[in-house]
Amino acid sequence: MTRITAWRRHPLARYAVLILALALVGMAYAAFVQAGKPADAALAAGKVDDVAEGKSLFVAHCASCHGTNAEGTETAPTLIGVGAAAVDFQMSTGRMPAANPGPQAPRKPLPEWVTPEKIKQISAYVQSLGGGPQVPGAEQVDPKLGDAGRGGELFRANCIQCHNWAGAGGALTQGKHAPNLNEATPTQIYEAMVTGPQAMPVFNDTTITPEEKRSMIAYITQVRAQKDPGGFALGRIGPVTEGLVAWIVGLSALALAAIWITAKKRQKP
């Protein structure tokens, strides 16, 4: 007991205890890291494989317009720094590969060779070139986790000028148009906001937070699921279209009524 007490009072005792504690913490951390290494290695190997396969697909199907190293050409812009989200949006909507150059690439059915796996691989390759926005996870785009009321406020403040209050789309200048959002998936809507395809501006996380983007997705999906109890939706463009239809139908009905009345009068002896 006397020896233990003497050792505890030794000037170097506190340093010995500190070194022992640091050693124990280091051993615990090393064990924790080693436990996670197999999963990390498998994930890294998967990404490397996707990048390698994506590069082969890119050279075969995309390099003729975007350049061998995605540096861009006179026909198409550089893809360095656009991120995986931009590639996933353009390819999953059929806008890329583009059949013909024009003011705006339209949404179209996917070619037979374009599959979700190949889109993922090309996206991984482009992401490896210079970073950029990544494809959002399922939780980021889940409409059930968003606030549709708040999303409606944000949509009306930032989007209805082009897409209409119901996301029906509309014409823009120079042959471009804001597309109808009825066919867009929640993931595609999110990707469009963070990448700004075609004439659309980029809404980064500083302008509209990820939570607000999710609320906007909740609003869009809620509106397009609503039925039209009045009958024809008329594109949901608003009172201009409804007034035009009412005007044409009303005038036509009045003209037909006038013709019928005058015809009846002429038939009298």
C-alpha positions as CSV (number, residue, x, y, z in Angstrom):
1,M,0.0,0.0,0.0
2,T,2.9,2.3,0.9
3,R,4.5,1.6,-2.5
4,I,1.2,2.4,-4.4
5,T,0.8,5.6,-2.5
6,A,4.4,6.6,-3.1
7,W,4.0,5.8,-6.8
8,R,0.9,7.9,-7.0
9,R,2.7,10.8,-5.5
10,H,5.6,10.5,-7.9
11,P,6.0,13.5,-10.2
12,L,5.8,11.4,-13.3
13,A,2.7,9.5,-12.3
14,R,0.2,11.9,-13.9
15,Y,2.1,11.7,-17.2
16,A,2.1,7.9,-17.1
17,V,-1.7,7.9,-16.5
18,L,-2.2,10.3,-19.4
19,I,-0.1,8.2,-21.8
20,L,-2.0,5.1,-20.8
21,A,-5.4,6.8,-21.4
22,L,-4.3,8.1,-24.8
23,A,-3.1,4.6,-25.7
24,L,-6.4,3.0,-24.8
25,V,-8.4,5.7,-26.8
26,G,-6.1,5.1,-29.8
27,M,-6.6,1.3,-29.6
28,A,-10.4,1.7,-29.4
29,Y,-10.4,4.1,-32.4
30,A,-8.2,1.7,-34.5
31,A,-10.6,-1.1,-33.7
32,F,-13.6,1.0,-34.8
33,V,-11.9,2.1,-38.1
34,Q,-10.9,-1.5,-38.9
35,A,-14.5,-2.7,-38.4
36,G,-15.7,-0.2,-41.0
37,K,-13.0,-0.7,-43.6
38,P,-14.5,-3.7,-45.4
39,A,-17.7,-1.7,-46.2
40,D,-15.7,1.4,-47.2
41,A,-13.5,-0.7,-49.4
42,A,-16.5,-2.3,-51.1
43,L,-18.1,1.1,-51.6
44,A,-14.9,2.6,-53.0
45,A,-14.4,-0.3,-55.4
46,G,-18.0,0.1,-56.6
47,K,-17.5,3.8,-57.3
48,V,-14.2,3.1,-59.2
49,D,-16.0,0.5,-61.3
50,D,-18.8,2.9,-62.1
51,V,-16.4,5.6,-63.1
52,A,-14.4,3.3,-65.4
53,E,-17.6,1.9,-67.0
54,G,-19.1,5.3,-67.2
55,K,-16.1,6.7,-69.1
56,S,-16.4,3.9,-71.7
57,L,-20.1,4.7,-72.1
58,F,-19.3,8.4,-72.3
59,V,-16.7,8.0,-75.0
60,A,-19.1,5.8,-77.0
61,H,-22.3,7.9,-76.8
62,C,-21.5,11.4,-75.6
63,A,-17.9,12.4,-76.6
64,S,-18.9,13.3,-80.2
65,C,-20.7,16.4,-78.9
66,H,-19.2,17.0,-75.4
67,G,-15.6,16.1,-76.3
68,T,-13.5,13.1,-75.4
69,N,-12.7,14.5,-71.9
70,A,-16.1,16.3,-71.5
71,E,-14.3,19.6,-72.1
72,G,-17.1,20.7,-74.5
73,T,-17.1,21.6,-78.2
74,E,-18.8,24.1,-80.5
75,T,-21.9,21.9,-80.5
76,A,-22.3,21.2,-76.7
77,P,-21.0,22.7,-73.4
78,T,-18.4,21.3,-71.1
79,L,-19.6,18.9,-68.4
80,I,-16.7,19.4,-66.0
81,G,-18.2,20.6,-62.7
82,V,-21.9,20.1,-63.7
83,G,-22.2,17.1,-61.3
84,A,-24.0,13.8,-61.3
85,A,-27.4,15.4,-60.7
86,A,-27.2,17.2,-64.1
87,V,-26.4,14.0,-66.0
88,D,-29.1,12.0,-64.2
89,F,-31.7,14.7,-65.0
90,Q,-30.8,15.1,-68.6
91,M,-30.5,11.3,-69.3
92,S,-33.4,10.1,-67.2
93,T,-35.8,12.5,-68.9
94,G,-34.6,11.5,-72.4
95,R,-33.2,15.0,-73.2
96,M,-29.7,13.5,-73.6
97,P,-28.3,12.1,-75.7
98,A,-29.9,14.8,-78.0
99,A,-31.1,13.6,-81.4
100,N,-30.9,17.1,-83.0
101,P,-29.4,20.3,-81.7
102,G,-31.9,23.1,-81.1
103,P,-32.9,25.9,-78.8
104,Q,-34.0,23.4,-76.2
105,A,-33.8,19.6,-75.8
106,P,-37.4,18.2,-75.3
107,R,-38.4,15.3,-73.0
108,K,-38.6,12.1,-75.0
109,P,-38.6,8.3,-74.5
110,L,-35.3,6.8,-73.5
111,P,-33.2,4.9,-76.1
112,E,-33.0,1.1,-75.5
113,W,-29.4,1.3,-74.3
114,V,-30.1,3.9,-71.6
115,T,-30.9,2.1,-68.4
116,P,-30.8,3.3,-64.8
117,E,-27.5,1.5,-64.3
118,K,-25.8,3.1,-67.3
119,I,-27.1,6.5,-66.2
120,K,-25.6,5.9,-62.8
121,Q,-22.3,5.0,-64.3
122,I,-22.0,8.0,-66.7
123,S,-23.1,10.2,-63.8
124,A,-20.3,8.8,-61.6
125,Y,-17.8,9.5,-64.4
126,V,-18.9,13.1,-64.8
127,Q,-19.0,13.6,-61.1
128,S,-15.3,12.4,-60.9
129,L,-14.2,15.1,-63.4
130,G,-14.9,18.2,-61.3
131,G,-17.5,17.5,-58.6
132,G,-20.9,19.4,-58.6
133,P,-24.4,18.6,-57.3
134,Q,-25.0,15.0,-56.6
135,V,-28.1,12.9,-57.1
136,P,-30.4,13.5,-54.0
137,G,-31.3,10.6,-51.7
138,A,-34.8,9.3,-51.3
139,E,-35.4,11.2,-48.0
140,Q,-34.4,14.5,-49.7
141,V,-37.2,14.2,-52.3
142,D,-39.9,12.5,-50.2
143,P,-43.1,14.6,-50.6
144,K,-44.5,13.2,-47.4
145,L,-41.7,14.9,-45.4
146,G,-42.4,18.3,-47.0
147,D,-44.8,21.1,-46.1
148,A,-47.0,21.6,-49.2
149,G,-48.3,24.9,-47.9
150,R,-44.9,26.4,-47.6
151,G,-43.9,24.8,-50.9
152,G,-46.8,26.5,-52.6
153,E,-45.6,29.9,-51.3
154,L,-42.1,29.3,-52.6
155,F,-43.4,27.9,-56.0
156,R,-45.6,31.0,-56.5
157,A,-42.7,33.3,-55.7
158,N,-40.1,31.6,-57.9
159,C,-41.7,29.4,-60.5
160,I,-45.1,30.4,-61.7
161,Q,-43.8,33.0,-64.1
162,C,-42.6,30.2,-66.3
163,H,-44.3,27.0,-65.2
164,N,-47.7,28.3,-64.3
165,W,-49.2,27.9,-60.8
166,A,-50.1,24.2,-61.5
167,G,-46.8,23.4,-63.2
168,A,-48.4,23.1,-66.6
169,G,-45.5,25.0,-68.3
170,G,-45.6,27.6,-71.0
171,A,-43.8,29.3,-73.9
172,L,-40.6,31.3,-73.4
173,T,-38.5,33.4,-75.8
174,Q,-36.2,32.2,-78.5
175,G,-38.0,29.0,-79.2
176,K,-37.7,27.7,-75.6
177,H,-40.4,26.6,-73.2
178,A,-40.9,25.8,-69.6
179,P,-41.9,22.1,-69.5
180,N,-45.0,20.6,-67.9
181,L,-44.0,19.1,-64.5
182,N,-46.7,16.4,-64.5
183,E,-44.2,13.8,-65.9
184,A,-41.3,14.8,-63.7
185,T,-40.4,12.6,-60.7
186,P,-39.5,14.2,-57.3
187,T,-35.9,13.4,-58.0
188,Q,-36.0,15.1,-61.4
189,I,-37.7,18.2,-59.9
190,Y,-35.0,18.4,-57.2
191,E,-32.2,17.9,-59.8
192,A,-33.6,20.6,-62.0
193,M,-33.6,23.1,-59.1
194,V,-29.9,22.5,-58.2
195,T,-28.6,22.3,-61.8
196,G,-30.7,24.8,-63.8
197,P,-31.2,22.9,-67.1
198,Q,-32.0,24.8,-70.3
199,A,-33.4,28.3,-69.5
200,M,-34.1,27.5,-65.8
201,P,-32.0,29.4,-63.2
202,V,-30.1,27.5,-60.5
203,F,-31.6,27.5,-57.0
204,N,-28.7,26.5,-54.8
205,D,-29.1,25.6,-51.1
206,T,-28.4,29.2,-50.1
207,T,-31.3,30.5,-52.2
208,I,-33.7,27.7,-51.4
209,T,-32.7,25.2,-48.7
210,P,-33.0,21.4,-49.2
211,E,-36.0,21.4,-46.8
212,E,-37.7,24.1,-48.9
213,K,-37.0,22.2,-52.1
214,R,-38.7,19.2,-50.6
215,S,-41.7,21.3,-49.6
216,M,-41.9,22.6,-53.2
217,I,-41.9,19.0,-54.4
218,A,-44.7,18.2,-52.0
219,Y,-46.8,21.1,-53.4
220,I,-46.2,20.1,-57.0
221,T,-47.1,16.5,-56.4
222,Q,-50.2,17.5,-54.5
223,V,-51.5,19.9,-57.1
224,R,-51.0,17.5,-60.0
225,A,-52.9,14.8,-58.1
226,Q,-55.9,17.0,-57.7
227,K,-58.9,16.3,-60.0
228,D,-60.8,18.9,-62.1
229,P,-64.4,18.8,-60.8
230,G,-65.5,21.4,-63.3
231,G,-64.7,19.2,-66.3
232,F,-61.9,20.1,-68.8
233,A,-58.7,21.4,-67.1
234,L,-57.9,23.6,-70.2
235,G,-54.2,23.2,-69.4
236,R,-54.8,24.9,-66.0
237,I,-53.4,28.0,-67.6
238,G,-55.9,30.2,-65.8
239,P,-58.6,32.7,-66.4
240,V,-57.3,33.8,-69.8
241,T,-57.9,30.4,-71.4
242,E,-61.2,29.9,-69.5
243,G,-62.4,33.4,-70.6
244,L,-61.4,32.7,-74.2
245,V,-63.3,29.4,-74.3
246,A,-66.3,31.0,-72.6
247,W,-66.2,33.9,-75.1
248,I,-65.9,31.6,-78.2
249,V,-68.6,29.2,-77.0
250,G,-70.9,32.0,-75.9
251,L,-70.6,33.9,-79.2
252,S,-71.0,30.7,-81.2
253,A,-74.2,29.9,-79.2
254,L,-75.6,33.4,-79.7
255,A,-74.8,33.2,-83.5
256,L,-76.5,29.8,-83.8
257,A,-79.5,31.0,-81.9
258,A,-79.8,34.1,-84.1
259,I,-79.6,31.9,-87.3
260,W,-82.2,29.5,-85.9
261,I,-84.6,32.4,-85.0
262,T,-84.3,34.1,-88.4
263,A,-84.7,30.7,-90.2
264,K,-87.9,30.1,-88.3
265,K,-89.3,33.5,-89.3
266,R,-88.6,32.9,-93.0
267,Q,-90.5,29.6,-92.9
268,K,-93.7,31.3,-91.8
269,P,-96.3,31.9,-94.7
